Amino acid sequence: MFYLPEGVIYLDGNSLGPTPAAVAEKVRACITDEWGEMLITAWNRAGWMDKPRALGDRIGRLIGAEPGTVVLGDTLSIKVYQALAAALDLRPDRKVVLSDTGNFPTDLYMAEGLIRTLGRSHELRTVAPEEVEAAITPDIAVLMLTEVDYRTGRKHDMKRLIEKAHAAGALVVWDLAHSAGAIEVDLAGSDADFAVGCTYKYLNSGPGGPAFIYVAPRIAERVKPALSGWLGHEAPFAFDLGYRPGAGIERMRVGTPPILQMAALEASMDIWDRVDMADIRARSIELTEAFVKAVEATCPTLTLASPRDPEARGSQISFRHPEGYAIMQALIARGVIGDFRAPDILRFGFTPLYTTMEDVSHAATILGEIMRDNLWDRAEFKTRAKVT
Ligand SMILES: Cc1ncc(COP(=O)(O)O)c(C=O)c1O
């Protein structure tokens, strides 16, 4: 189903998914048969203009979203900004955005930029992840969280926090970057307001693949888009001078969608369409449990940074070590690819569509050898590259 280079154990699909076996042919066909033969008529004849919604529905099935509530486009940072701006606009009398210190920096940076642009003295309040629930007070406008912590894999209790936030009169924005395709998510069943996520991790759309955004149908018609681009207009091809938002989720579109990248995503969704997230989750737990057990048995100096309870984490396992960067480089040199997150996290993603139990045990054996013989302790493994 996926191509992986010979001799590589890939435990980084939580950062960049590998290529689906059919992706080259799918993108080639899009280039030659659609772009090549149909030229601009492909926007209609090949259905290009409808793809952000069509693909949104296919992703929606994996995250418990009703059909017609998810749309693709832009990058996740942009989608965070859009969702937060829309949510703040729906709570005009409140001034606090609550988030946690485990959130991905871009989410916090985008919130800072939005607050500056609004110029209405909003406050971005961050607390430790385990303190979020207690920090939901009646002055909170929006609770903005990443469900699964990118560093440790710790998972928030989505349903419970939404209930708590709603009871306090706040709206919630979820970043599902490490959830979509990794764990079961039930947006509709949890009464979620807004959710955003990327497609280049577990969903394998390739580097720079488009992000997605979900808005609950009960609020979508009240959303006033901050990024009021022409493709979110009610009638883009009327070319009116004034902006009128499109129906429901359509208004969260901004500009021209990335057609080639969406063709790549289609190759992956052809696989995901046949998958039950409950099966993926069950297998992911087996894989992560086996990895923790094997690594702890052979690497006493590595400290588990992920929750021990598999129900309390996503589909990744992280270990801490002061020399984490060099250890990861030594692992990559031996064909086991994970990644490093500052200051000291070795991060491993588990993706049941292509990770086997054999991969898990080989990876743990190699890590054990590297730690036992200090194979990481070489100058070449200590020079930091631009991307870690
Ligand atoms: C939780 C989370 N949010 C946002 C991003 C980045 O978003 P973008 O697609 O804009 O680079 C990442 C990237 O890894 C992420 O892990």
The ligand as a Tripos MOL2 file, in Angstrom:
@<TRIPOS>MOLECULE
LIG
   16    16     1     0     0
SMALL
NO_CHARGES

@<TRIPOS>ATOM
      1 C1         -0.0240   20.3190   16.3980 C.3       1 LIG1
      2 C2          0.5220   21.0140   15.1860 C.ar      1 LIG1
      3 N1         -0.0710   22.1510   14.7550 N.ar      1 LIG1
      4 C3          0.4110   22.8160   13.6660 C.ar      1 LIG1
      5 C4          1.5200   22.3610   12.9600 C.ar      1 LIG1
      6 C5          2.1200   23.1140   11.7940 C.3       1 LIG1
      7 O1          1.2360   23.4850   10.8320 O.3       1 LIG1
      8 P1          1.6410   23.8810    9.3400 P.3       1 LIG1
      9 O2          1.0020   22.8460    8.4710 O.co2     1 LIG1
     10 O3          1.0590   25.2340    9.1420 O.co2     1 LIG1
     11 O4          3.1330   23.8630    9.1990 O.co2     1 LIG1
     12 C6          2.1240   21.1740   13.3750 C.ar      1 LIG1
     13 C7          3.2950   20.6730   12.6260 C.2       1 LIG1
     14 O5          3.8710   19.6900   12.8880 O.2       1 LIG1
     15 C8          1.6260   20.4930   14.5090 C.ar      1 LIG1
     16 O6          2.2210   19.3820   14.9460 O.3       1 LIG1
@<TRIPOS>BOND
     1     1     2 1
     2     2     3 ar
     3     2    15 ar
     4     3     4 ar
     5     4     5 ar
     6     5     6 1
     7     5    12 ar
     8     6     7 1
     9     7     8 1
    10     8     9 2
    11     8    10 1
    12     8    11 1
    13    12    13 1
    14    12    15 ar
    15    13    14 2
    16    15    16 1
@<TRIPOS>SUBSTRUCTURE
     1 LIG1         1 GROUP 0 **** ****
